[in-house]
């Protein structure tokens, strides 16, 4: 089994790797099938779509899937949180934004 590349961002990749075929001359990674690290079942994989792997985790290993989802969601804000979070007035970013707004207001007057 070969682990997924770091470029693959979905949390499910922590639970899957790629099937590796070996022959006398070389190793070949089979990128159409993944293998579950929990139970060694093979799961179809197509072009970066992780639906089959996610489905396998939710039905066969629900605890592992819930653990992954919680870790992923814990650091991510909702859209509402992202756009309603106020910056402290003494924050450099807040001061820069205020300065830009004031410049735009002067130009439009």
Secondary structure, DSSP 4 states (H G I P E B T S, - for coil): -EEPPTT---GGGGGEEEEEEE-SS-EEEEEEEEEETTT--EEE-BTTB-HHHHHHHHHH-HHHHHHHHHHHHHT---HHHHHHPPPPTT-HHHHHHHHHHHHHHHHH-
